[in-house]
Amino acid sequence: VLVFLLSMGTVLFSSVLFYAEKLSCPDSDDMTQGDLYAYAQECADSYNRGVSPRFGLCCTEFDAPNDFPSITAATWWTMVTMTSVGYGEVHPRTVLGKCVGSLVMLTGMVVIALPVAIVGQNFQELYESHTMDMARAAANSRTHAPGRTWALVPGSDILRKLGQLRPTDPDVKDALASFLSALPEVWEQREQLMRERRYGFQKQNDFTQRFSNLLETMEVAR
């Protein structure tokens, strides 16, 4: 979608810019040989920066702007402007051309910059969700460690006994039902924290053991 919008904007604004600049080109058919010579000399002078003081914008023999001799040549400037690159080797020199250039910049921000930011935000959310899923999968895999048993419910039958209660007070009944529905999640979070804590202790012990072995090896080497 972004490529399609960029292509459409490039074609449209390249054409508009070319004809906007071309409107300021003098008509070479109405100029005498002396005027043409003076016009060429003034355009060759870098001090004038592509604009003749007497005749206007410097153009080719086909009455096309020197900086944008064709719509195809204007495509490069339109593309780098819409994508916020802007090399600056060519630029509009007339007031109308600069107005078109301003519109190109604003359109580039709307068509390119804003969608890219939205796509980047969605990619970040997807990456964080994937990272969280991987962390949960790693935590679940540690519950099947050899020689260890992990339980998400307490060893007693308190949950069954609480479920068998039949209070007559509606408020007490609702509170008990809410408590029973939330209790498994609380136990699961508790066991999750305990698993993470035990896993951290295990990693710390492994590191300590390896470091001790390394010190012993260094002592033997000495």
N, C-alpha and C positions, 0 to 999 in steps of 0.2 A: 504493500500500500504506500509506504513512504517513497519507494522508488518511482511508483506511478505518479504520485503527487509532485515529486521533484521534476520528473520529465515534463509533465504538463506545464508546470510553472516556468521551467527553463524555456520551452518553446514559445509560450505566450509572451513572457517578458523580454525575450530576445528580440522578437518581432516589434514589440512596442518601443523598446529602447532604440532600435535601429531607425525607425521612422521618426521618432521624437528628435533624435539628433540630426537626422537628414533634413528636417524642416529649417534648420539654421544654416544650411549650406547655401552659398551664393550661386546664382544661376550663371554658369560659365558662358552660356550663349549670349547673354546680355553684356558681357565684359569685353573690352577692347584688348588688343595685344599688350598694351602698356599696363592695363589693369591686371591682366593675367601674370605679367612678369613681377609687378609689385606684390601681388597676392602670393606668388610663390616665394619671393624673398622674405616676406613677413612670416610666412608659415615655416620657413627654414630656420628662422631665428628662434632659438630655444627660450629666449626671454619672454616671448609672447605666449608660450605654453599652449600651443595648438589652436590659438584664436588670433585671427588677423584683426588689428585695431580698426581697419577701415572697412573690411569686407565680411567679417564675421568668422564663423567656424572654418577651420582648415579642412578641406575635403579633397577627395581624389578627382581624377579627370572625369569620373562617372557620377559626380555629385553625391558621393557617399562619404561619411565621416572617415577621417584617417584612422581613428582608433577602432571604429566598427565599420569596416568596409562592406560587410555583409551580415545577414542574420546569423549565419553559421559562426562568424567571428565573434558576434555578441553573445553566443551561447556560453563561451568560456567565462566571460565576466559574470553572466547571470548565475551560472552554477556555483562559482566560488563565493559569490555574494549571498546567495540563498543558504549555503552551507556554513556561513559565518567564517570563511577562510580569509578572503579578501587580500590577494597578493598586492594589489595597488599599482600594477604596471600600466593598466589602462583604467580609465574612469570617465563617466559622463562630464562634459565640459559646459553644456548649456543648462539654463534654469529648468527647462522642461525635462531634460535628461536626468538632472539631479532629483527632480520630483519622482520620476519613474524609479530611480535608484533607491530612494527612500521607501517607496512602496515594495520594492523587491526585498529590502532588508526586513521590513515588518512581516511580509508574507513568509519569508524564510524562518523567522522566529516562531510563527504560528504553525507552519506546516512541518518543520524539521525539529526545532528545539523542544517544543512542548511535547509532541509525541515521543521523542527519544527519552525525555525525563519520565514519562509515564511508563514506558516499556522498561526502563531501568529500575523503577520502583517495583514493578511487578516481578521482575527477575530477582530482585533482592528478597522480596517476600517468599518467592518460590525456593530460593536458595536456603533461607532460614528455616522454612518448613521441612526441606529435605534434610538439613543438618539435625533438626529436632527428631525426625523419624529415625535417623541413623543412631542418635544417642539413645533413643528408647529401645531400638533393636539391640544395641550393645548391652544395655542394662538388662534386658530380658534374657539375653544369652548367658549372662553371668548367673542367672538363677538356676541354671542346669550344671553348675560346677560339680565335678566328681566329689563324692564324699560329703556334700552339703545339701541340706534340705531347707528350702525357703517356703514360708507360709504367709499368705495374705490375710489369714484369719487367726485369732488367738486359739491357743490349744484348748481352752475351756469351752463349755457349751452355753456361754452367756448369751450369745446371739440367738440361739434356739429358744432359751428360756424367755428372753425379752419378747420374742415373736409370739409366744404362747399367751402373753398377758392380754386380758380383755377388759380394759378400763371402761367404766360407764360414763365418766365425764368426757364430753366431746373435746374439750380443750386438751385434756391429758392424752386422749386418744390421738389427736392430730399431732401433738408434740412428740409422742412416742413413735408414730409412723415416720415423721420427719427425721427423728434421731436414728431410727433403724435404716432409713434409706441413705443417710449420710455416713453412717458408721463404716461400711465397707470401704468407701473412698478414703476415709481418714486412716484406716489401717493400711490400705495400699500405699498411701503417701508415706506413712511411718516406715513400712517395710522397704520402700524405695530409698528413703534416706539411710536406713540401716545398711542396705546393700551397697550404696555408694560409699558409705563410711568404711565398711569392711573392705571394699575394693581398694579404697585409698590406703588403708593400713597395709594391705597386702602388697601394693606397689611400693610403699615406703620400706617395708621389710625386705622385699626383693632388692631394692636399691642399696639398702644398708649391707645386705649380705654380699652383693657383688663388689661393693666398695671395700669391704673387709677383705674379700679374697684378693682384690687388686693390691691392697697394702701388704698382705702377706707375701704375695708374689714379688713385690718390690723389695721387701725385706730379705727374702731368700736370694734374690739376684745380687744384693749388696754383699 
